[in-house]
Amino acid sequence: MLISNTGVKMSNGIGAETVTAHYAAARFALVEISSHCALNRSLKGLQLEAKSLCRSLKDFIVLFHEKCCM
């Protein structure tokens, strides 16, 4: 699996468009939530939220890789 700044591309092409769309949506949500946190929460709250979102995004990528590439 190759992760680029435009999304996720599967080496075998299976489900690449779907995964790319979901990944792009997840990235957009991360930016929106981070912006909201920066405006409405303390730095500590933002850091905790960012750590949680990063773990969730990693889990998301692993799950799609398992479903689409294996």
N, C-alpha and C positions, 0 to 999 in steps of 0.2 A: 504494500500500500504506500502511495506517495501522497504526502500532505503538502499542499502548496498554499499560497496566499489567496487562491481563488476557490479552494475547497478540497474535497477528497476525491482522488481518482483511483479506481481499482485497476490493478495491473491486468486483470483478465476482462475488464469492461463490464462485468455483471453488476447491474444496479448502480452504475457510476452516477448517472443523472440524479437518481433518487437520493443517494447518499450525499452528493454535492449540495443538493437543495436543502436537505436537513442540516447539514453541517453549516451552510451559510446562514440558515435561520438561527441555529444555536449561537453562532458568532455574533449575529445581530442582537440577540437577546442578551448576551454577555455584555455588550457595549451599553445597551439600554439600562440594564440593571446596575452596572458599574457607575453610569452617569447619575442615576437616581440615588445610589448610595453616597456618591461624592457630595451631592447637594444636601442630603437629608440625614446623614449619619456621621458619626465620628470616624476618624482614620482607622481606628481599631475595628469598628464594625465593617468598614469597607474591606479591610484586609481579610477578615474572617469570611465574608461573602465571596471574595475573589478566590480564596483557597477552596471553598466548597464548590464553586462553579468550575474551577479547573479540574477538580476530581471528577465531577459529573461529566465534563466534556471529554476527559480521557476515557471514562467508562463508556460513553456514547461511541467514541471512535473504535474502541476495542470490540464492542458489541457488533457494530456494523461490519467491521473487518471479519469477525467470526462468521456472521450470517452470509456475507457476500463473497468471501474469498476462500472459504474452506469447505 
